[in-house]
Amino acid sequence: MNSNLKYLQYPESRDVLFVFGAGASHPDGVPLQRHILPMILNDDEIANSDIGKIVIQFINDNFAFDSATNDYPHLESLFLFLDHFIQQNESLSKTYTNSAIHKIKEYLIKLIHFIVNKESDIKKKTYHKFWEAVEKHNTNISIITLNYDTLLEQAFEFMFKRIGYLDYSFHLMNYNKSAELKHFNFWRDPRQPVESEPQIDPVPFKLIKLHGSLNWKYCNCCNQTLLTPWDREVDLKKGKLTWYSKKSDTNYEYVCPVDGTEFDTLILTPSFAKNINRQVVTQLISEAGREIRIAKKIVFIGYSFSNADVHVRALFKKHLHPDTEVIVINPRNSKSLELKYKSIAINPEFINSSFENFVEDEDLLKRVF
């Protein structure tokens, strides 16, 4: 047996649980939800693509908007309209049949995937400074994020092995040792023994992505998820998830290595009708509940408790202990935002600060960690 193998163990309680919303990724270029639909409608690459033309035509046919005054429908409204026909198993018209509505919704999800990836495809500094603060002040932390982007993971690279390992908190297909998955099992399972130098004592970090991730590929046949850390591309011609081979200078479609089924995206849409019954999502919700219960302190950064996130509000309402310290870091604290937090916590503390200012403020970092 390898003497350098170590089990990474979690303490019984968590000193700090961080909860990241869109306001945390926005400083590094990721669009806020209200920006996504205008970006889809005004992106030349999308406008000239096959799936982009279909989605934009549907929006033009069914929603009025004015780009000159920047008046666009809410993304939630668009999904609610689509979900109505899907749930009622009805067609909208002879052009927009029920099967066409299903396809348009999936294409819209792919376009959201494309836009968020396009705006977050470069390593940025804010999350890097956050991880530096974790290393310096306290590694007994966990994270719940409502963001699809992979900026947190990209920024973690300098800490890998030396400081710790990321734990997505559910079983990935990458952990299987079968022959068909031999090209994907490079990702370490932090819940199994990992190799470590004698003088290094790494720790695991739970990263619970409640709304999914750009680098997760979901097979709805075997119900497993494949992690593709560096592959987040969408082929706008076919509306498919792809990976690029430098050797052959070719884009290949991602299909499940186990059964050959075309992979789906695994991101929850900004809608009141989120599908939270998928096995992966229910596991993540259960894991998030456990982290909320054992946290001594919970720090919300850039999260506004959208009305469409009723499942997140329910999660904290059920599991948050009255004695848990709650801190809300947001650059624009309004009365409505305060009331949302006061509906889940007895006495939350509000700090007016952006995420980028927070990671630069040593006194505030010491206070929070």
C-alpha positions as CSV (number, residue, x, y, z in Angstrom):
1,M,0.0,0.0,0.0
2,N,1.2,3.5,-0.8
3,S,2.4,5.1,2.4
4,N,1.7,8.6,1.0
5,L,-2.0,8.0,0.7
6,K,-4.1,10.1,3.1
7,Y,-7.8,10.3,3.9
8,L,-9.0,13.9,3.8
9,Q,-11.5,14.5,6.7
10,Y,-14.0,17.2,7.4
11,P,-14.3,18.8,10.8
12,E,-17.6,18.1,12.6
13,S,-18.6,21.8,12.2
14,R,-17.8,24.4,9.6
15,D,-16.3,27.8,10.6
16,V,-17.7,29.6,7.6
17,L,-20.1,28.7,4.8
18,F,-19.9,31.1,1.9
19,V,-22.9,31.6,-0.4
20,F,-22.1,33.1,-3.7
21,G,-24.6,34.8,-6.0
22,A,-24.2,36.4,-9.4
23,G,-22.8,39.6,-7.8
24,A,-19.7,37.6,-6.9
25,S,-18.8,36.6,-10.4
26,H,-19.9,39.8,-12.1
27,P,-16.7,41.7,-11.2
28,D,-14.8,39.1,-13.3
29,G,-17.0,39.6,-16.3
30,V,-19.9,37.1,-15.8
31,P,-23.2,38.9,-16.8
32,L,-26.0,39.3,-14.3
33,Q,-29.2,37.6,-15.1
34,R,-30.9,40.8,-16.4
35,H,-28.0,41.2,-18.9
36,I,-28.2,37.7,-20.4
37,L,-31.2,38.0,-22.7
38,P,-30.1,41.4,-24.2
39,M,-26.7,39.8,-24.8
40,I,-28.3,36.8,-26.6
41,L,-30.4,39.2,-28.7
42,N,-27.4,41.4,-29.7
43,D,-24.6,38.9,-30.1
44,D,-23.6,38.6,-33.8
45,E,-22.3,35.0,-33.4
46,I,-25.6,33.9,-31.9
47,A,-27.6,35.9,-34.5
48,N,-25.8,34.1,-37.4
49,S,-26.1,30.6,-35.8
50,D,-28.7,28.0,-36.5
51,I,-30.0,27.7,-33.0
52,G,-29.7,31.4,-32.3
53,K,-32.0,32.2,-35.3
54,I,-34.6,29.9,-34.0
55,V,-34.6,31.3,-30.4
56,I,-34.5,35.0,-31.6
57,Q,-37.4,34.4,-34.0
58,F,-39.4,32.9,-31.2
59,I,-38.7,35.9,-28.9
60,N,-39.5,38.4,-31.7
61,D,-42.8,36.5,-32.4
62,N,-44.0,36.4,-28.8
63,F,-42.4,39.3,-26.9
64,A,-42.2,43.0,-27.4
65,F,-39.0,44.8,-26.5
66,D,-37.1,48.0,-27.3
67,S,-33.3,47.7,-27.6
68,A,-33.0,51.5,-28.0
69,T,-34.4,52.1,-24.4
70,N,-32.9,48.8,-23.1
71,D,-36.4,47.4,-22.3
72,Y,-36.3,43.7,-22.6
73,P,-38.5,40.9,-21.1
74,H,-37.2,39.2,-18.0
75,L,-35.5,35.8,-18.6
76,E,-37.9,34.3,-16.0
77,S,-40.9,35.4,-18.1
78,L,-39.5,33.7,-21.2
79,F,-39.0,30.5,-19.4
80,L,-42.3,30.7,-17.7
81,F,-44.0,31.1,-21.1
82,L,-42.2,28.1,-22.5
83,D,-42.8,26.0,-19.3
84,H,-46.5,26.7,-19.5
85,F,-46.9,24.9,-22.8
86,I,-44.5,22.1,-21.8
87,Q,-46.4,21.4,-18.6
88,Q,-49.8,21.6,-20.2
89,N,-48.5,19.5,-23.1
90,E,-50.0,22.1,-25.5
91,S,-48.8,23.7,-28.7
92,L,-48.6,27.5,-29.1
93,S,-49.4,27.4,-32.8
94,K,-48.8,25.3,-35.9
95,T,-45.3,26.8,-36.0
96,Y,-44.6,26.4,-32.4
97,T,-45.8,22.9,-31.6
98,N,-45.2,21.3,-28.3
99,S,-42.1,19.5,-29.5
100,A,-40.8,22.7,-31.0
101,I,-41.3,24.5,-27.6
102,H,-39.3,21.8,-25.9
103,K,-36.5,22.3,-28.5
104,I,-36.5,26.1,-28.1
105,K,-36.2,25.8,-24.4
106,E,-33.2,23.5,-24.7
107,Y,-31.7,25.9,-27.3
108,L,-32.2,28.8,-25.0
109,I,-30.4,27.0,-22.2
110,K,-27.5,26.3,-24.6
111,L,-27.4,30.0,-25.5
112,I,-27.2,30.9,-21.8
113,H,-24.4,28.4,-21.4
114,F,-22.7,29.9,-24.4
115,I,-22.9,33.5,-23.2
116,V,-21.8,32.8,-19.6
117,N,-18.9,30.7,-20.9
118,K,-17.9,33.4,-23.4
119,E,-17.7,36.0,-20.7
120,S,-15.8,33.8,-18.2
121,D,-13.3,32.0,-20.4
122,I,-10.3,33.9,-19.0
123,K,-8.8,33.5,-15.5
124,K,-9.6,36.5,-13.4
125,K,-8.2,37.9,-10.2
126,T,-11.1,38.3,-7.7
127,Y,-11.7,34.6,-7.0
128,H,-7.9,34.0,-6.9
129,K,-7.7,36.6,-4.1
130,F,-10.6,34.9,-2.3
131,W,-8.7,31.6,-2.3
132,E,-5.5,33.4,-1.1
133,A,-7.6,34.7,1.8
134,V,-8.9,31.2,2.5
135,E,-5.3,29.9,2.6
136,K,-4.2,32.7,4.9
137,H,-7.1,33.0,7.3
138,N,-9.1,29.8,7.5
139,T,-9.4,26.6,5.4
140,N,-12.3,25.2,7.4
141,I,-14.8,26.7,4.9
142,S,-17.3,25.4,2.4
143,I,-19.1,27.1,-0.5
144,I,-22.6,27.1,-2.0
145,T,-22.8,28.9,-5.3
146,L,-25.8,29.7,-7.5
147,N,-23.5,30.5,-10.4
148,Y,-22.9,28.3,-13.5
149,D,-19.5,29.7,-14.3
150,T,-16.2,27.9,-13.4
151,L,-14.2,30.9,-12.1
152,L,-14.0,29.4,-8.6
153,E,-12.5,26.2,-10.0
154,Q,-10.2,28.0,-12.4
155,A,-8.9,30.2,-9.5
156,F,-8.3,27.2,-7.3
157,E,-5.6,25.8,-9.4
158,F,-2.7,27.2,-7.4
159,M,-4.0,25.5,-4.3
160,F,-4.5,22.0,-5.8
161,K,-2.8,19.3,-3.8
162,R,-0.6,21.7,-1.9
163,I,-3.6,23.2,0.1
164,G,-6.5,21.0,-0.8
165,Y,-8.9,19.4,-3.2
166,L,-12.3,20.5,-4.5
167,D,-15.3,18.3,-3.6
168,Y,-18.4,18.7,-5.8
169,S,-20.3,16.7,-3.2
170,F,-21.7,14.1,-5.5
171,H,-20.4,11.1,-7.4
172,L,-18.9,12.0,-10.8
173,M,-18.6,9.6,-13.7
174,N,-14.9,10.5,-13.7
175,Y,-14.4,8.4,-10.5
176,N,-15.4,5.1,-12.2
177,K,-12.4,3.0,-13.2
178,S,-14.1,1.2,-16.2
179,A,-12.3,0.9,-19.5
180,E,-14.7,3.3,-21.3
181,L,-13.9,6.0,-18.8
182,K,-10.1,5.7,-18.8
183,H,-9.7,9.1,-20.5
184,F,-11.7,10.9,-17.8
185,N,-10.7,9.5,-14.5
186,F,-7.9,12.0,-13.9
187,W,-10.1,14.0,-11.5
188,R,-9.4,13.1,-7.9
189,D,-12.2,12.0,-5.6
190,P,-11.4,13.8,-2.3
191,R,-13.6,11.3,-0.4
192,Q,-11.1,8.6,-1.2
193,P,-7.5,8.4,-0.2
194,V,-5.3,10.8,-2.1
195,E,-1.5,10.9,-2.6
196,S,0.2,13.5,-0.6
197,E,3.8,14.4,0.4
198,P,4.6,13.7,4.0
199,Q,5.1,17.4,4.8
200,I,1.8,18.5,3.2
201,D,-1.5,18.2,4.9
202,P,-4.2,19.1,2.3
203,V,-7.9,19.6,3.2
204,P,-11.1,19.1,1.2
205,F,-13.4,22.0,0.2
206,K,-17.0,21.4,-0.5
207,L,-18.1,23.3,-3.6
208,I,-21.9,22.8,-3.9
209,K,-23.2,24.3,-7.2
210,L,-26.9,24.2,-6.6
211,H,-27.8,25.5,-10.1
212,G,-25.4,23.3,-12.0
213,S,-22.2,24.0,-13.8
214,L,-20.9,24.8,-17.4
215,N,-18.4,21.9,-17.1
216,W,-21.0,19.2,-16.1
217,K,-22.3,16.9,-18.8
218,Y,-25.4,15.0,-17.8
219,C,-26.6,11.7,-19.4
220,N,-30.3,11.2,-19.0
221,C,-29.9,7.5,-19.8
222,C,-27.5,6.3,-17.1
223,N,-28.3,9.4,-15.0
224,Q,-24.6,10.1,-14.4
225,T,-22.6,13.4,-14.7
226,L,-19.2,13.7,-16.4
227,L,-16.9,16.5,-15.3
228,T,-15.1,18.1,-18.2
229,P,-13.0,20.8,-16.3
230,W,-11.7,22.6,-19.4
231,D,-14.5,21.9,-21.9
232,R,-17.5,24.2,-21.8
233,E,-18.1,24.8,-25.5
234,V,-21.5,24.8,-27.3
235,D,-21.7,24.2,-31.0
236,L,-24.2,26.9,-32.1
237,K,-24.9,25.2,-35.4
238,K,-26.1,22.0,-33.9
239,G,-26.9,23.1,-30.4
240,K,-24.6,20.4,-28.9
241,L,-21.9,20.2,-26.3
242,T,-18.5,19.8,-28.0
243,W,-14.8,19.4,-27.3
244,Y,-11.9,20.5,-29.4
245,S,-9.0,18.3,-30.5
246,K,-5.8,20.2,-31.3
247,K,-4.4,17.0,-32.9
248,S,-7.1,16.9,-35.6
249,D,-8.2,20.5,-35.4
250,T,-11.8,19.2,-35.1
251,N,-14.7,19.8,-32.7
252,Y,-16.3,16.5,-31.5
253,E,-19.7,16.1,-30.0
254,Y,-19.8,15.0,-26.3
255,V,-21.6,11.7,-25.9
256,C,-21.8,9.5,-22.8
257,P,-18.8,7.0,-22.8
258,V,-21.0,4.4,-21.1
259,D,-24.1,4.2,-23.4
260,G,-23.4,6.7,-26.2
261,T,-26.3,9.0,-25.4
262,E,-25.9,12.7,-26.3
263,F,-25.1,14.7,-23.2
264,D,-27.4,17.4,-21.9
265,T,-26.4,20.6,-20.1
266,L,-26.8,20.5,-16.3
267,I,-27.8,24.0,-15.4
268,L,-31.0,25.1,-13.7
269,T,-32.8,27.8,-15.6
270,P,-33.9,31.1,-14.0
271,S,-37.5,30.1,-13.8
272,F,-40.2,29.4,-11.2
273,A,-40.5,25.9,-12.7
274,K,-37.0,24.6,-12.0
275,N,-36.5,20.9,-12.4
276,I,-35.0,20.1,-9.0
277,N,-36.0,16.5,-9.0
278,R,-33.0,15.3,-10.9
279,Q,-30.9,12.9,-8.7
280,V,-27.8,15.2,-8.8
281,V,-29.8,18.3,-7.8
282,T,-31.6,16.5,-4.9
283,Q,-28.2,15.3,-3.7
284,L,-26.7,18.8,-3.8
285,I,-29.7,20.2,-1.9
286,S,-29.3,17.6,0.8
287,E,-25.6,18.3,1.0
288,A,-26.3,22.1,1.2
289,G,-28.7,21.5,4.0
290,R,-26.1,19.6,6.0
291,E,-23.6,22.4,5.5
292,I,-26.1,25.1,6.6
293,R,-26.9,23.1,9.8
294,I,-23.2,22.7,10.9
295,A,-22.0,26.2,9.9
296,K,-21.1,28.6,12.7
297,K,-21.2,31.5,10.4
298,I,-22.8,32.0,6.9
299,V,-21.6,34.7,4.6
300,F,-23.7,35.7,1.6
301,I,-21.8,37.5,-1.2
302,G,-23.6,39.1,-4.1
303,Y,-26.8,37.2,-3.7
304,S,-30.2,38.8,-3.9
305,F,-32.6,35.9,-3.2
306,S,-34.3,36.1,-6.5
307,N,-38.1,35.4,-6.4
308,A,-37.4,32.4,-8.7
309,D,-35.1,30.9,-6.1
310,V,-37.9,29.8,-3.7
311,H,-36.1,26.4,-3.3
312,V,-33.0,28.3,-1.9
313,R,-35.1,30.3,0.5
314,A,-36.8,27.1,1.7
315,L,-33.4,25.4,2.1
316,F,-32.2,28.1,4.5
317,K,-35.5,28.5,6.2
318,K,-35.5,24.8,7.1
319,H,-31.9,24.3,8.1
320,L,-30.5,27.6,9.4
321,H,-30.1,27.6,13.2
322,P,-31.3,30.7,15.1
323,D,-27.8,31.1,16.7
324,T,-25.9,31.0,13.4
325,E,-24.2,34.3,12.6
326,V,-25.3,35.6,9.2
327,I,-23.4,38.3,7.2
328,V,-24.6,39.8,4.0
329,I,-22.0,41.4,1.7
330,N,-23.5,43.4,-1.0
331,P,-22.6,46.8,-2.6
332,R,-26.3,48.0,-2.8
333,N,-28.2,46.9,0.3
334,S,-31.8,48.0,-0.1
335,K,-34.8,47.7,2.2
336,S,-36.3,44.9,0.1
337,L,-33.0,43.0,0.2
338,E,-32.8,43.4,4.0
339,L,-36.4,42.1,4.4
340,K,-35.6,39.0,2.4
341,Y,-32.7,38.1,4.6
342,K,-34.6,39.0,7.8
343,S,-37.2,36.5,6.7
344,I,-34.7,33.6,7.1
345,A,-32.3,34.9,9.8
346,I,-33.1,36.6,13.1
347,N,-30.4,39.3,13.1
348,P,-28.3,39.4,9.9
349,E,-25.4,41.8,9.6
350,F,-25.3,43.9,6.4
351,I,-21.9,45.1,5.0
352,N,-22.0,47.4,2.1
353,S,-19.1,46.1,-0.1
354,S,-18.5,44.6,-3.5
355,F,-16.8,41.3,-3.7
356,E,-13.7,42.8,-5.2
357,N,-13.4,45.3,-2.4
358,F,-14.0,42.6,0.2
359,V,-11.1,40.5,-1.0
360,E,-8.8,43.5,-0.8
361,D,-9.9,44.6,2.7
362,E,-7.7,42.9,5.2
363,D,-9.7,44.0,8.2
364,L,-12.9,42.9,6.7
365,L,-11.4,39.5,5.7
366,K,-10.2,39.0,9.3
367,R,-13.7,39.9,10.5
368,V,-15.5,37.4,8.2
369,F,-13.0,34.5,8.4
